[in-house]
Amino acid sequence: MFCCCNVVGAAIYLNKKLYLKIDRGIIFRDVSFYIAATLVILGFGIYGEINLTTALVFLGLYVMQVATVLIQQCKQASKSSLIELGVNF
């Protein structure tokens, strides 16, 4: 949540327009991954040990987040290019 607030705050501060449009999917994605990471940390805290497996789980969670961001950006870019071509959804 801290990162989301900082990014949104910086975007509002640096924005020269009167409004800022943020896609709900982005906030949902970020908050979902923060909740998942928090649950994983709690689970490993209960387990009581940090080893190679736990590190790989965190690495996998990070890779999933990066892949999700890339997929969403590609979908948004293709949607924008279709709109520029005059294709409506």
Residue pairs with C-beta under 8 A, 6 or more apart in sequence:
1 31
1 34
3 30
3 34
4 27
4 30
4 31
4 34
8 22
11 20
11 22
12 20
23 76
25 72
26 72
29 65
29 68
29 69
29 72
33 61
33 64
33 65
33 68
36 61
37 58
37 61
40 57
40 58
40 61
44 50
44 54
44 57
47 54
79 89
82 89
